[in-house]
Amino acid sequence: MSTNKDYTIAITAADRASMERQLDEAVTHAKAQALQGGQQGILVTRINLNSFTVALSGTVRKTVCEGPA
């Protein structure tokens, strides 16, 4: 299991629906990891048309959103 410090998920999607589902799942999992410790935020990076990474990063400010205002 990866620690918060080196937490990264790579995503490659075949279509838009798959991309959205995988990104939602990865961000949800990353959020749970970020809330467990540290002051890291979630960084989503588009590598190319259908590839992304979702990672915890100390360069991204940690904020907690609880839903629409």
C-alpha positions in Angstrom: 0.0 0.0 0.0 1.3 3.4 -0.9 1.8 6.1 1.7 0.4 9.6 1.4 3.8 10.9 0.4 4.1 8.7 -2.8 0.4 8.2 -3.6 -0.3 8.3 -7.3 -2.9 6.7 -9.5 -2.4 6.5 -13.3 -5.5 6.4 -15.5 -5.9 5.5 -19.2 -9.4 5.7 -20.6 -10.9 4.5 -23.8 -13.8 6.9 -23.9 -15.3 9.9 -22.1 -17.6 7.9 -19.8 -14.8 5.7 -18.7 -12.5 8.7 -18.1 -15.1 10.5 -15.9 -15.8 7.3 -13.9 -12.1 6.5 -13.4 -11.3 10.1 -12.4 -14.2 10.3 -10.0 -13.1 7.0 -8.3 -9.4 8.1 -8.2 -10.2 11.5 -6.7 -12.5 9.9 -4.1 -9.8 7.5 -3.1 -7.1 10.2 -3.1 -9.4 12.4 -0.9 -9.7 9.7 1.7 -5.9 9.3 1.7 -5.4 13.1 2.0 -7.8 13.3 4.9 -5.9 10.6 6.9 -2.9 12.7 7.3 -0.5 15.4 6.2 -1.2 18.7 4.5 -1.3 17.5 0.9 -3.9 18.3 -1.7 -4.9 16.4 -4.8 -3.2 17.1 -8.1 -4.9 15.9 -11.3 -2.6 16.0 -14.3 -3.6 15.4 -17.9 -0.7 13.5 -19.6 -2.4 13.3 -23.1 -5.8 12.9 -24.6 -6.8 9.8 -22.6 -4.2 9.6 -19.8 -4.2 11.2 -16.4 -2.5 10.9 -13.0 -4.2 11.7 -9.7 -1.6 12.3 -6.9 -1.2 13.7 -3.5 1.0 16.7 -3.6 2.5 19.1 -1.0 2.5 21.8 -3.6 -1.3 21.8 -3.7 -3.0 23.5 -0.8 -5.2 21.2 1.2 -8.8 22.4 1.5 -11.9 20.6 2.5 -15.1 21.1 0.6 -18.4 19.9 2.0 -20.6 20.5 -1.0 -22.4 23.3 -2.8 -22.9 26.5 -0.8 
